[in-house]
């Protein structure tokens, strides 16, 4: 369970930060709570998918989700 949470938090952070930067096309002066909320949904879905694969017993980094 702890390992799944680690995978979730790692992938959530990576997806959230990438989404935030891409949504504003690099102009960080226009960030808003709307952007943060949308990026949070993207990060949560990414983290959830990665955590679910870790419950199967397979290494998530060796599956198609590693991309």
JOVENSUL-V563502 format. One record per backbone hydrogen bond with DSSP energy under -0.5 kcal/mol. CO is the residue of the C=O (numbers start at 1). NH is the residue of the N-H. If there is no record, write none. Layout:
# JOVENSUL-V563502
CO&NH  CO&NH
This chain:
# JOVENSUL-V563502
1&5  2&6  3&7  4&8  5&9  6&10  7&11  8&12  9&13  10&14  11&15  12&16  13&17  14&18  15&19  16&20  17&21  18&22  19&23  20&24  21&26  22&25  24&27  26&28  27&30  28&31  32&36  33&37  34&38  35&39  36&40  37&41  38&42  39&43  40&44  41&45  42&46  43&47  44&48  45&49  46&50  47&51  48&52  49&53  50&54  51&55  52&56  53&56  53&58  54&57  58&60  59&62  60&63  63&66  64&67
